[in-house]
Amino acid sequence: MLTLNQATNGKELASKAVKALIDEALLTPKPGLVDAGNSGSHSDMSIELMLQSAQALETTFREIANVSYLHPVNQELREKIAFIGRQGESEMLLATGGVNTHKGAIWAIGLLTSARAVFPEENDPYKIMETAGEIASFKDRYEPALKTNGQEVKKKYRIMSAKEEAQQGFPTIQTAGLPALLRARKAGKSEQEARIESLLALMASVDDTCILHRGKWSDLLEIKRLAKEFLLWDGFETIRGRKTFDRLTKYCEFSRLSPGGSADLLAATLFLIS
């Protein structure tokens, strides 16, 4: 039986997690990603499918929050939320007809949801990320021995995986995504611009396995370069910035490349500040 505080906390955190996924999906424009305008580089996804997937995960995040509420940070907690996360992946695939829309986001936001429920009074995003990293660092003894696209890319290019990103306390959010968002807000830019700049800061930093799975190392380097150039020219505030964004979008869509890992981290960033 859940306590009233536990149930309330779980409901609130699940609502914030789903909203973060919806806000990321609706953010427009985004290079290579599904947004409110088009499906980017994806032939099997649409904005309707992304929103449907986000809503289908409400129960998953609520259950993660409920079991994590005031729970000690230990292996037992890690394995409890991993089990719920795997169930959530199955529910996502059922809702999307087998399309992997949010697997990475379930991992990242699931851990952050757990961290926020462990310390429900904590609002510092950096401390929340630190707690999430501690949770992620415990071994999940029941993790299925399955080969994933991300694992194959990590082995090929020797890059940091999404798992390691979480275990280290989401360093790319700490050093790129969150600072870019806060910097743009402080500069008086619109919330849409601030979120796009946060996404591009992540794209400029992340060794995105989604890009490398479909493309080559040279593709990743070019996408990173264009993302950095966009930020260098002050985003949409300048003609050069707007032209760079258009070039980046065309590059992603022509090559059918999608920075899905950066999109997951943007959603996680939005969840942290909600």
C-alpha positions in Angstrom: 0.0 0.0 0.0 1.4 3.4 -1.0 1.4 6.3 1.4 -0.3 9.5 0.3 3.0 11.3 -0.1 4.5 8.4 -2.1 1.5 8.3 -4.4 1.4 12.1 -4.9 5.2 12.1 -5.6 4.9 9.3 -8.1 2.1 11.0 -9.9 3.9 14.3 -10.1 7.2 12.9 -11.3 5.5 10.7 -13.9 3.6 13.7 -15.2 6.9 15.7 -15.4 8.6 12.8 -17.2 5.9 12.5 -19.8 5.8 16.2 -20.3 9.5 16.3 -20.9 9.2 13.7 -23.6 6.3 15.6 -25.2 8.1 18.9 -25.0 11.1 17.4 -26.7 9.0 15.8 -29.5 7.0 19.0 -30.2 10.1 21.3 -30.2 10.4 22.6 -33.8 12.6 22.7 -35.8 15.0 19.9 -35.0 17.6 18.6 -37.5 17.0 15.0 -38.4 14.5 14.4 -35.6 10.7 14.1 -35.6 9.1 17.4 -34.7 5.8 19.2 -35.2 6.7 20.0 -38.8 7.9 16.7 -40.2 9.5 13.3 -39.4 13.1 14.4 -40.1 15.2 11.4 -41.1 12.6 8.9 -39.9 10.4 7.0 -42.3 8.8 4.9 -39.5 8.0 7.7 -37.0 5.6 10.6 -36.8 4.8 13.3 -34.2 1.6 11.4 -33.5 3.5 8.2 -32.8 6.0 10.0 -30.5 3.2 11.6 -28.5 1.5 8.2 -28.2 4.7 6.6 -27.0 5.3 9.3 -24.4 1.8 8.9 -23.0 2.2 5.1 -22.9 5.2 5.5 -20.6 3.3 7.3 -17.8 2.7 4.1 -15.8 6.4 3.1 -16.2 7.7 6.4 -14.7 5.1 6.4 -12.0 6.0 2.9 -10.9 9.7 3.8 -10.9 9.0 6.8 -8.7 6.8 4.8 -6.4 9.4 2.0 -5.7 12.2 4.6 -5.4 10.5 6.9 -2.9 12.9 7.4 0.1 14.6 4.1 -0.9 18.3 3.6 -0.1 20.6 4.0 -3.1 21.7 0.4 -3.5 21.7 -2.6 -5.8 18.2 -3.6 -4.8 16.9 -0.2 -6.1 18.9 -0.5 -9.3 17.4 -3.9 -10.1 13.8 -2.8 -9.1 13.8 0.1 -11.5 15.6 -1.9 -14.2 12.8 -4.5 -14.1 10.1 -1.8 -14.4 12.1 -0.1 -17.3 12.2 -3.4 -19.3 8.4 -3.7 -18.8 8.2 -0.1 -20.0 10.1 -0.9 -23.2 7.6 -3.7 -23.9 4.7 -1.3 -23.4 6.4 1.3 -25.6 6.8 -1.2 -28.4 3.2 -2.4 -28.0 2.0 1.2 -28.3 4.2 2.0 -31.4 3.7 -1.2 -33.3 7.3 -2.2 -32.7 9.0 1.1 -33.3 11.8 2.1 -30.9 10.8 5.6 -30.1 12.0 6.2 -26.5 14.2 3.3 -25.3 17.1 5.7 -24.5 14.8 8.1 -22.8 13.3 5.4 -20.6 16.9 4.7 -19.3 17.9 8.3 -18.8 14.7 9.8 -17.4 13.9 6.6 -15.5 17.1 7.0 -13.5 16.5 10.7 -12.9 12.9 9.9 -11.8 14.3 7.4 -9.4 16.9 9.9 -8.1 14.2 12.6 -7.5 12.0 10.1 -5.7 14.9 8.9 -3.4 15.4 12.5 -2.3 12.0 14.2 -2.9 13.1 17.5 -1.4 16.1 17.8 -3.6 15.8 20.3 -6.5 19.4 20.9 -7.5 19.7 19.3 -10.9 23.4 18.5 -10.4 22.8 16.7 -7.2 19.9 14.8 -8.8 22.3 13.7 -11.6 24.9 12.7 -9.1 22.4 10.4 -7.3 21.2 9.0 -10.7 24.8 8.2 -11.4 25.2 6.3 -8.1 22.1 4.3 -8.9 23.2 3.4 -12.4 26.6 2.3 -11.1 25.2 -0.7 -9.3 25.1 -4.0 -11.3 21.8 -5.3 -12.5 22.2 -9.0 -12.1 19.1 -9.7 -14.2 20.0 -7.7 -17.2 19.4 -9.8 -20.4 22.5 -10.7 -22.3 21.3 -9.0 -25.5 23.4 -7.3 -28.1 22.2 -3.8 -28.9 23.0 -1.3 -31.6 24.6 1.0 -29.0 26.9 -1.8 -27.7 28.1 -2.6 -31.2 28.8 1.0 -32.0 30.6 1.5 -28.6 32.8 -1.5 -29.3 33.6 -0.4 -32.9 34.5 3.3 -32.0 35.4 3.0 -28.3 33.1 5.8 -27.3 31.2 6.4 -24.1 27.9 4.6 -24.0 24.5 5.8 -22.7 25.1 3.5 -19.7 28.4 5.1 -19.0 27.0 8.6 -19.5 24.5 7.9 -16.7 27.0 6.2 -14.4 29.2 9.3 -14.6 26.2 11.5 -13.6 25.3 12.7 -17.1 28.4 14.8 -17.8 27.2 16.0 -21.2 24.0 17.4 -19.7 26.2 19.0 -16.9 28.7 20.6 -19.3 26.7 21.2 -22.5 22.9 20.7 -22.5 21.9 22.5 -19.2 24.4 25.4 -19.4 23.3 26.1 -23.0 19.7 26.2 -22.0 20.3 28.5 -19.0 22.6 30.7 -21.0 20.0 31.3 -23.7 17.3 32.0 -21.2 19.6 34.5 -19.4 20.2 36.2 -22.8 16.5 36.8 -23.2 15.9 34.3 -26.0 12.6 32.5 -26.4 12.1 29.2 -24.7 11.9 27.5 -28.1 15.3 29.0 -29.0 16.8 28.1 -25.6 15.7 24.5 -26.0 17.0 24.3 -29.6 20.4 25.7 -28.5 20.5 23.1 -25.7 19.9 20.4 -28.3 22.6 21.7 -30.6 25.0 22.0 -27.7 24.4 18.3 -26.9 24.8 17.4 -30.6 28.1 19.3 -30.6 29.3 17.2 -27.7 27.7 13.7 -27.8 29.3 10.8 -29.6 25.8 9.8 -30.7 25.4 6.1 -31.2 22.2 6.7 -33.2 24.2 8.6 -35.7 27.0 6.1 -35.8 24.7 3.2 -36.1 23.4 4.5 -39.5 26.4 6.6 -40.6 30.1 6.9 -40.3 32.6 8.6 -38.0 33.0 11.3 -40.6 29.2 11.9 -40.4 29.3 12.4 -36.7 32.2 14.8 -36.9 30.4 16.9 -39.6 27.2 17.0 -37.5 29.2 18.1 -34.5 31.0 20.7 -36.5 27.8 22.2 -37.9 26.2 22.2 -34.4 29.1 24.1 -32.9 29.1 26.5 -35.8 25.4 27.2 -35.2 26.1 28.1 -31.6 29.2 30.1 -32.5 27.0 32.3 -34.8 24.5 32.9 -31.9 21.9 30.5 -33.2 18.9 31.9 -35.0 19.9 35.5 -34.0 22.1 35.8 -37.1 21.8 35.0 -40.8 24.9 32.8 -40.6 23.4 30.9 -37.7 20.2 30.3 -39.6 22.0 29.2 -42.7 24.2 26.8 -40.7 21.1 25.3 -39.1 19.6 24.7 -42.6 22.8 23.0 -43.7 22.8 20.8 -40.7 19.2 19.8 -41.2 19.8 19.0 -44.9 22.9 17.0 -44.0 21.0 14.9 -41.5 18.0 14.3 -43.7 19.9 13.6 -46.9 22.1 11.0 -45.1 19.1 9.7 -43.1 20.9 10.4 -39.8 19.1 11.2 -36.6 20.7 12.5 -33.4 18.4 10.4 -31.2 20.9 10.2 -28.3 21.0 14.0 -28.1 17.2 14.1 -28.2 17.0 11.7 -25.2 19.5 13.9 -23.3 17.5 17.0 -24.1 14.3 15.4 -22.7 16.3 14.5 -19.6 17.5 18.1 -19.3 13.9 19.4 -19.5 12.9 16.9 -16.9 15.6 18.1 -14.5 14.4 21.7 -14.6 10.7 20.9 -14.4 
